[in-house]
Amino acid sequence: MIEVQNLVKMYGDHTAVDHLSFRIEKGHIYGLLGPNGAGKSTTMNIMTGYLGATEGKVLIQGHDILKEPELAKKSIGYLPEQPPVYMDMTVREYLQFAAELKKIPKKEREKQMNDVIRMTGIREVENRLIQNLSKGYRQRVGLAQAILGFPEVIILDEPTVGLDPKQIIEIRELIRKLSKKHTIILSSHILAEIREVCDYIMIISRGKLVASDTPENLENRLKSSRHIELQAKAPVTRVQEILKEVSGIKKVDYRKDNNLMTTAQIETRNAKDIREEIFTAFARNNQPLTTLSLSQTTLEEVFLELTQGKYTASLAEQEIRDDGKEEVTGDGSDL
Ligand SMILES: Nc1ncnc2c1ncn2[C@@H]1O[C@H](COP(=O)(O)OP(=O)(O)OP(=O)(O)O)[C@@H](O)[C@H]1O
């Protein structure tokens, strides 16, 4: 349906989009997620023909957005980061103007305008000048304009930015409703926002696509570095001795909580859940455990890992810490 092929956008010598390729298939809500400045708006502006690319191309239903803009744009509706609303028009005048630009047949215009006005909840402001509307209403007018013509794909750049919580919920509901008949692509720098509405996430960092999958699969990606945490009423050396009897351990990070308690963060080989083996080893040694738990990877960790490498950094830590203050380098503990 949409194919983005090897897209590059340079602003002077700054690379805003760096060899980006992805495909959009019918019937999903795609989320383009990335920190500020990652290149989301630039990508969306190129996809919708607002901006030319330095390299690469965008095909919409097989039509090149630059070479056949009219045919390509027929299938897309776009809400840019700054809604393209004309301040000195009333809402209705502006939608009339947008309907003409979109070449919606005259006899369908009134009905379509009334439909989008109802769907976006702007009936009570339809005869007001856009300059007198609040940010939330202007955003909805921009959204109404994007939906007008009911294109197959609706592209929304940060659609809820600047809205109050009630408006955010309303816009999300509208996006979900629209997704029954339209393919939606929306961008956000907020993970919660994307997770809430999207069934497919594309994570972009420094202009590059670093991951593209369902939220569940993304969470599973880092399961290979799953942790088991245990706490035992014993000194670090005793916990080390017992864990030497357990196979399948890749790495252990020890922390001495006080003279009697030790916490160990265990990374296992192939993300295997070896809690039973650990429990049995401690029982065999007559050593009570106060905690034994499995820590699951969250989407936040995946996002941070892919955009900043933070999670990797935390996994690399291999020290024994005394009350979290004094850091003592351990023996590697790579059992
Ligand atoms: N017209 C421009 N001229 C020069 N640099 C630009 C221009 N537009 C964007 N950039 C730069 O390109 C990079 C990508 O910007 P872009 O707006 O696409 O990111 P974004 O992911 O949409 O971020 P945000 O969420 O902050 O809008 C940033 O470093 C930005 O400063």
The ligand as an ORCA input file, in Angstrom:
! r2SCAN-3c Opt
* xyz 0 1
  N      14.011     22.811      7.878
  C      15.000     22.282      8.572
  N      16.261     22.748      8.456
  C      17.298     22.206      9.134
  N      17.181     21.163      9.977
  C      15.947     20.648     10.159
  C      14.798     21.187      9.467
  N      13.717     20.461      9.845
  C      14.153     19.527     10.726
  N      15.486     19.644     10.907
  C      16.320     18.771     11.763
  O      16.167     17.437     11.299
  C      16.076     16.534     12.402
  C      14.768     15.785     12.323
  O      13.703     16.685     12.569
  P      12.182     16.236     12.606
  O      11.350     17.460     12.866
  O      11.880     15.434     11.413
  O      12.180     15.280     13.877
  P      10.961     14.739     14.724
  O      11.290     13.331     15.037
  O       9.689     15.017     14.027
  O      11.074     15.584     16.041
  P       9.927     16.386     16.850
  O       9.141     15.369     17.579
  O      10.754     17.242     17.771
  O       9.151     17.169     15.832
  C      16.243     17.372     13.644
  O      17.599     17.315     14.028
  C      15.845     18.765     13.197
  O      16.527     19.730     13.961
*
